[in-house]
Amino acid sequence: MYSTSLASILRRLAQETGQAFDPSVFENRVRIQKAIYLLQSTGYGPATRWDFSMFVRGPYSPSLTREYYGFEGLSIRPAAPASIPGRYLNPVVEATKKGVAFMECVATLHLVTRNNPGRSKKELLAQTALLKPELKRYLQEAWAFLQAHRLLRAST
C-alpha cells in the first residue's frame, strides 16, 4: 500500500499546472481521472492503486471516484504536495496544460494501444477515432505526445 494520499497528489498537480483539481466541478473530475491515469502510465507507483477501464470520457476508475467523493465538502483536504519525480510529473503537467480534451484523447489513445498489442498505428488511431470522434483533431498530436514520452509499446 502506498502512503501518498490522493489529496497530496492532486495538490502537487494543481501547484504545477495552475489548473483546478477540486472534484466539485465535472471538468475537474475528468482532469483528475486523466491525470491519475497518465501518472499511472508513466510508472508512478502511488497511482497504480486505481484500476482503469474504458468509459464514456476515456479511462475511468470507480475506486478513484469513490476516493475523491470522500473528500470533505468535495474539496482537496489540506495536504502537503506530494513529491513526484519529474520523469512522472512532467508528461502529466504538459498534457494538463493542453486542456482536458487533449488529456482525454491522450489517455484514451494510450488505453486503446495498451489493450490492442500488435495493432498498427493506423488501426489504433482509427479505433480511437471511432470511440471519440469529437477528439479526432487531437489524435496525431496525442500519438506524438505518447511517443515523445515513451508511453507507447515499441511494436506500434
C-alpha positions as CSV (number, residue, x, y, z in Angstrom):
1,M,0.0,0.0,0.0
2,Y,1.3,3.4,-0.9
3,S,1.3,6.1,1.7
4,T,1.0,9.1,-0.8
5,S,-2.6,10.3,-0.5
6,L,-4.7,11.3,-3.4
7,A,-5.1,14.8,-1.8
8,S,-1.3,15.2,-1.8
9,I,-1.0,14.1,-5.4
10,L,-3.8,16.5,-6.5
11,R,-2.3,19.4,-4.6
12,R,1.0,18.8,-6.4
13,L,-0.7,18.7,-9.8
14,A,-2.7,21.9,-9.1
15,Q,0.5,23.6,-7.9
16,E,2.5,22.5,-11.0
17,T,-0.2,23.1,-13.6
18,G,-2.2,26.1,-12.3
19,Q,-5.3,24.1,-13.0
20,A,-8.1,23.1,-10.6
21,F,-8.2,19.6,-9.3
22,D,-11.1,20.1,-6.9
23,P,-13.7,17.4,-7.6
24,S,-16.7,19.6,-7.1
25,V,-16.8,20.5,-10.8
26,F,-17.3,18.0,-13.6
27,E,-14.4,19.2,-15.8
28,N,-12.1,18.9,-12.8
29,R,-13.2,15.3,-12.2
30,V,-12.4,14.5,-15.8
31,R,-9.0,16.2,-15.3
32,I,-8.4,14.2,-12.1
33,Q,-9.2,10.9,-13.9
34,K,-7.0,11.6,-16.8
35,A,-4.1,13.0,-14.8
36,I,-4.1,10.0,-12.4
37,Y,-4.3,7.6,-15.4
38,L,-1.4,9.3,-17.1
39,L,0.6,9.3,-13.8
40,Q,0.0,5.5,-13.7
41,S,1.0,5.2,-17.4
42,T,4.4,6.8,-16.6
43,G,5.0,4.2,-13.9
44,Y,4.4,6.4,-10.8
45,G,3.9,3.8,-8.1
46,P,1.2,5.5,-5.9
47,A,-1.1,5.9,-9.0
48,T,-1.1,2.1,-9.6
49,R,-3.6,1.5,-6.8
50,W,-6.5,2.6,-9.0
51,D,-7.8,0.3,-11.8
52,F,-9.0,1.9,-15.0
53,S,-11.3,0.8,-17.8
54,M,-12.8,2.4,-20.8
55,F,-15.8,4.6,-20.2
56,V,-17.6,7.4,-21.9
57,R,-14.9,10.0,-21.3
58,G,-12.0,7.6,-21.8
59,P,-10.1,5.8,-19.0
60,Y,-12.1,5.8,-15.8
61,S,-11.6,4.4,-12.3
62,P,-14.6,3.9,-10.0
63,S,-12.4,3.4,-7.0
64,L,-10.6,6.8,-7.7
65,T,-14.1,8.4,-8.0
66,R,-15.1,7.0,-4.6
67,E,-11.9,8.3,-3.0
68,Y,-12.3,11.9,-4.2
69,Y,-16.0,11.9,-3.5
70,G,-14.9,11.1,0.1
71,F,-13.2,14.4,0.4
72,E,-15.0,16.6,2.9
73,G,-17.1,19.1,1.1
74,L,-15.7,17.8,-2.2
75,S,-12.6,19.9,-1.8
76,I,-9.0,18.8,-1.6
77,R,-8.2,18.4,2.1
78,P,-5.2,20.3,3.4
79,A,-2.3,18.2,2.5
80,A,1.3,18.8,1.7
81,P,2.0,18.4,-2.0
82,A,3.3,15.0,-3.0
83,S,6.9,14.7,-4.0
84,I,6.6,13.4,-7.6
85,P,9.8,12.9,-9.6
86,G,9.9,14.9,-12.8
87,R,10.0,11.8,-15.0
88,Y,6.5,11.0,-13.9
89,L,5.2,14.5,-13.3
90,N,6.4,16.3,-16.4
91,P,4.3,14.5,-19.0
92,V,1.2,14.9,-16.9
93,V,1.8,18.7,-16.4
94,E,2.4,19.1,-20.2
95,A,-0.8,17.2,-21.1
96,T,-2.8,19.1,-18.4
97,K,-1.7,22.5,-19.7
98,K,-3.0,21.5,-23.2
99,G,-6.5,21.1,-21.8
100,V,-9.0,18.4,-20.7
101,A,-9.9,17.4,-24.3
102,F,-6.3,16.7,-25.1
103,M,-5.8,14.8,-21.9
104,E,-8.9,12.7,-22.7
105,C,-7.6,12.0,-26.2
106,V,-4.1,11.0,-24.9
107,A,-5.5,8.8,-22.2
108,T,-8.0,7.1,-24.5
109,L,-5.4,6.5,-27.2
110,H,-3.0,5.1,-24.6
111,L,-5.6,2.7,-23.3
112,V,-6.7,1.6,-26.8
113,T,-3.0,1.0,-27.6
114,R,-2.4,-0.9,-24.4
115,N,-5.4,-3.1,-24.9
116,N,-4.6,-3.9,-28.6
117,P,-0.9,-5.0,-28.7
118,G,0.4,-5.7,-32.2
119,R,-2.0,-3.4,-33.9
120,S,-0.6,-0.8,-36.3
121,K,-0.6,2.9,-35.7
122,K,-3.3,3.4,-38.4
123,E,-5.6,0.8,-36.8
124,L,-5.1,2.3,-33.3
125,L,-5.8,5.8,-34.5
126,A,-8.9,4.6,-36.4
127,Q,-10.2,2.7,-33.4
128,T,-9.7,5.7,-31.1
129,A,-11.4,8.0,-33.7
130,L,-14.4,5.6,-33.7
131,L,-14.6,5.8,-29.9
132,K,-14.0,9.5,-29.6
133,P,-14.9,11.2,-32.9
134,E,-15.1,14.6,-31.2
135,L,-11.4,14.3,-30.3
136,K,-10.2,13.2,-33.8
137,R,-8.4,16.6,-34.3
138,Y,-6.1,15.7,-31.4
139,L,-5.1,12.2,-32.5
140,Q,-1.9,12.9,-34.3
141,E,-0.7,15.3,-31.6
142,A,-1.7,12.7,-28.9
143,W,0.3,10.0,-30.7
144,A,3.4,12.2,-30.9
145,F,3.0,13.1,-27.2
146,L,2.8,9.4,-26.2
147,Q,5.9,8.6,-28.4
148,A,7.9,11.6,-27.1
149,H,7.3,10.5,-23.5
150,R,7.9,6.8,-24.3
151,L,4.4,5.8,-23.3
152,L,3.8,3.5,-26.4
153,R,4.9,0.0,-26.8
154,A,7.9,-0.4,-29.2
155,S,5.9,-2.6,-31.6
156,T,3.5,0.2,-32.6
